[in-house]
Amino acid sequence: MSPIVSLTILSDPILLRVVRAVVDRFGDIIHFSQNDLYKIKLALDEVCTNVIRHSYDGHHDKPITIDFYAHPDRLEITIKDQGRQANEMAVIKEFDQMDKTIPGGLGLPLIKSLVDHFELCFPVDDGNISTLIKYFTAGD
């Protein structure tokens, strides 16, 4: 299946405004509630910020590709980078941080709480692929 929108931006945080604007436009097409659109924007912004901060070490000139797929029952978004792969064990540990008092490390649990499904994959070659899924709810 081809994405309905494919967007490649540089890893400059200012460009996250463009990503948020694209999600806003989905409200006109896919009819998510404003609350769900806000959650999608926040989750997507956090994933992209993690890419910039951790995969690209703050460099603002690296590609981030964001693909949007519309299914009959959900919106699926994949975020791909070509940076340093996340440490799988550290990721597992961060998912377990919500009940801890350690500062920071709440980004992944936050993302997971905002969407219906969140997955972070580590391709064999390089980079990371994150997938966000938000299902349509009754009344959307």
N, C-alpha and C positions, 0 to 999 in steps of 0.2 A: 504494500500500500504506500502510495506517495503522500508526503505531508501536504496539508492544505496551505501551509505557510512554512517556509524555511528561511531562517534569518541567521546570517553570520555577522557578528560584531567583533570589534577589537576588545580586548580585556580592559578597557578604560571604564571605570565606574560611572562616569557621566553618561555613557551609552546605555546604562540600565534604564534610563528614562524612556528610551525608545522601546525597549522590551516591555516595560509596564504599559506603554501606550498601545502596543500591539494587543496585549491581553485585554485592555479596556475595550478595544474594538470588537473583540470576540463577544462581548456582552450584547452587541447589536446583532450578531450573526447566530450565536449558539444559545442565547437567552439564559445564561447563568444569572443567578441573583447577584446583587451588588456585594453581598457578604461573601459568596463563593468566589467572585472575581477578586475581591480583596485578598482572600486566602491564597488563591493561585498566584497572584502578583507577589505576595510576601514570600511564599515558598520558592518561586522562581528567582526572585531577587537574592534570597539567601544562598541558593545553589550557585548562582553566578558569582556572588561575592566570595564564596568558598573557593571557586575555581581561580579567581583573580588572586586571592590571598595565599592559598595553599598550593595549587597546581602550578601557578605561574609566578609565585614569589613576589607578587605585587607589580609585575611588569604589565604595562598598559598597551602593548603592541602585539599581543598573541590572539589567535582566533578562538572564538566560542561560537559553536553552531547550535542553534535552537530550532527544533522541528516540532510543529504542531500537527497532530493527527486528530481528525474528528471522526468518532465512531458513533453509531446510533445511540449508545448509552453512556458515552464518556468522552472527555477530552484527554488526550495523552500528549505529553510534552517530553521530548528527549533533549538533553543538554550534553554536548560533546566537547571535550577539550583535548589538546595534544600535549598537555603538561605532565608534570611528575605525577605518577600514580599515587593515590591515597594508600596509606598503610592499612591493610584490611583489618588487622587486629586493633589498631587505634580506632577505626570506624566502629567496630563492634563494641569497644569500650565506651565510646561516646554515646552510642544508643542507650547505654545503661546509666548515663549520668544524671538523668532527670531527678533522681532522688538523692543526689549527692549535693554537698555544699561547696564543691570545687568551683571557683569562678571560671566562666567561659565554658566552652565545650557543649553548649546547648543548641547549636545550630541544626544538627541532624535530627535530634528529637523534635525540635520546633517544626522543621520541614515535615516530618512524619505526622505531626499532629494537625497540620493544615490541609493535607490532601488525603485521599482515600488509599493511595498506594504510593510508596516511595522506594526506589531501588537504586543502588549505586553499584555499577559493574566496573570491572577492571579488565579491559581487553588485553589480549596477549601481546599486541604490538606496543602501544603506548597510550597515554591519556586515560580519561575516565569517561564513563557514560552514566548520567543520572536520568532516571525516568520518573516523572510525576504523572499520576492519574487522578482525575477528579470526575466522579460519576454525576450524571444529571439526577436531580432529586425531583420528587413530585412537585409540580407547580413551577418548575423551571421552564 
